[in-house]
Amino acid sequence: MKTVSSLLDDQWYERYRKISKLNIRSSIYDVTNRCNLRCKGCFFFSSGEHKVADEEMDLGRWEAFIDSEMARGVNLAILIGGEPTLCLDRVEAFYKRLPTFCATNGLIKVPRDRFPDMMIGISLWGSEEDERLLRGKDAFSISSKHYAGDPYTYYLYTITPKQIGKTERIIRKIRDVGLKVHMQLLSNDEGVDGFSWSPAELDAIRAEMDAMLDAIRRR
């Protein structure tokens, strides 16, 4: 049987043990139904989630809702969208009350004088070419200027089949602007041609990720 300790080295296992004791009770909130991009494959829009409920515009009702969430034990707010930075007053309502993480496309810079230590995850959908095809623009060229060197920011790199053999270049780009990276796979909910994973491609990207992690450990 595989256990967590068998999958991690001593340093990472100790980190896991400390995090597991934090008693984090997080909840995810759709801050707005709007976005300043329309990405092909975005779950929020492709699933119709943006049509489930009318958007609440009253800030006072947001504040009352957040207070009720804290009363039921939530101690970490994860803000998604739509695009949360379109509604910074709502983001601030969360941030003033409890630890907050904001997922964003990075096109709007979060003002650090207002949110000095809020964690930010910036979505990245592959190479410049992939981003133009899937998102309509090279978002990295904008977001990297906004957040270069920010210690509370990292990239959420969504890997596509077209990135096989190319992920190291993207990760080096992220490193070169002084940020960290989390990786995930595109699910291609909207069936964009050429962006669905085959079993062989999944094997290939797993081998590529393993090789990259091994190379990083040796440095």
N, C-alpha and C positions, 0 to 999 in steps of 0.2 A: 504494500500500500504506500502510495506517495503521500508525504506529509509536507507541510510548509517548510519545516526545517531541512528536509532533504532537497528542496528546490532552491534554497538560498545559501549563500556563503555566510560566515559568522557575522560579518558587519551588517549585511542586509537583514538577517534574521533578528538581530538585536533591534534594528530600526522597526521592523514589523511588530515585535513584542511591545515596544513603547507606544506605537500608534494604536495597537489593539486595546490598550488600557485607557485611551482617551475618552471613551464613551461618547463618541460622536453620533449625534442624531440629526442627520441632514434631511432636508427636503428640497425638491426642485420646483421652481416657480417660473411660469411663462409671464414675463414682465409686460410684454406687449404682443399684439398680433401682427405688428408691422415690421418691415425690414428694409434696409437700404441696398440689399442684394436679393437676387432670386436665383439661388444655386440649384442646379439640377441634381436631385437626389437628397435634398434637404428633407429630413423626416418630418419636421414641423409642418411644412407646406404640402409635401407629397401625401401625407396621411390625412390631410384635411383638418388637422388639429387647430389651425387658425380660425376655423369656422365653428368650433364647438361652443364658444360663448362670446358674447359681446365684450369688448374691451372696457374694463373699469377705468374711468377717467378721473374719479374723485380721489385726490391724494389722502384725504382724511379717512376714507374707507380702506385704502391700502394700509394706512398706519394701524387702524383698528384690527385689520386682518392679521398683520404681522404680530401684533401683541397677542392675539389669540393663538397663533402658531407657537409662539414662545411659551405660552401658558400650557400647551400640551406637550412641551418638552423639546421642541426643535432648538438646536444650538448651533446649526450651520445652515445658512441659506445659499442655495446654488441657483443663480439667476441665468435663465436662458431666454429664448424668445420664440419668434422674432429676434430683433436686435435690441438688447437692453439699453445700450447707450443712447438710443433715441428718447429715453425716458429717465434721465439722470435723477430727477426728483424722486422717482419710485426706487431707484437703486439706492439713493441716499437714505430713504426711509428704512430700508433693510440694514444698510451699513451702520447707521447710528445706533441700532438696537442689538445686533448680534454679528458674529463673524460671517463674512460674506464672500462668496466666489462669483465672479462674473464671466460668463462665456460670451465672446464677442468676435466679430469679423475684423476688428481692429481699424476700421475706416474712420471712426470717430475716436479721438484720443481722450481717455478718461483723465480728467484733471487731477494731478496728484496732490495739489494743495487742498483739494476737497476730499479725496479718497487716498490718503498717504500710504496705507498698507493693505489695501484690498487686493486679494489675489485675482489675477486676470488670466484667462486662457483664450488664446487667439486661434481661430480656426484657419487651417492651411490645407488646401486641397491639391497638393502636388506641385509639379513644376509650373513655370510661368505659362506654358502652353496649356496645361491641364486647367489651370485656374481661369484662363481666358475662355476656354470651352465650357467649363462647368459653372463658372460664376460670373462671366461677363467681363472680368478684368483681373489683372495681376494684383491681387489684394496684398500680397506679401511686400511689394515695393512700397506700399503706403504704410502698412502696419509696422514694418520693421523700422521705419523712420520715427514713428510715434513712440515706440517702446524699447528701442535699443538700450541694452544695459540695465533694464529695469529689474531689480531683484525679486519683484513680486509678480512677474509675468513669465508665462511660458507658451509655447506653441502646441496646439492640438493638431498634429500632422495626420491628415486622412490619406492613407496610401491607396492608390489605384493600381490595377493591373499594368497600366502603362508605365508605372514607376519601377518595375522590376529591373534591377541592374543600375538604377539611378538614385536610389534613396540616399546614398552616402553624400552626394553632392548637395541635396536639399538639407540634410542634417548639418553639413558643414556651413551652409549659408546661415542657418539658425545659430550655430555656435559663433560664427563670425560677427553677429550682431549682439553677442553677449547674453543669449537667452537659452533656456532649456527646452526640452521637447518631450511630448508624450505622443505615442503612435497608435493609430487605430486603422481599420480597414473600411473602405467605402462599401456600403451595402447596395448601392445602385438601385434604390427603390423605384426610380422612374425609368429604369431600363435603357439608359443611354448606351448607344451602340459602342461596343468595345470596352466597356467598363464593368462588366460582370466577371466574377472570378470563376475560373475552372479549377478542378482539383489539382491539376499540375501547377497552375500558377500559385495556388495557396502553398503548395509544397516549396516552390521556388522562393517565395517571399519569406517564408519561415526560415529557410536555410540562409537567406541573405541577412535577416535580422540576427540570427544566431551568430553568424560570422562577424557581423559588426559589433555585437556585444562582446564577443571574445577578443576582438582587436582593441576595443576600448579598455577592457580589463588589463590588457598587457601593457598599456601605456602608463 
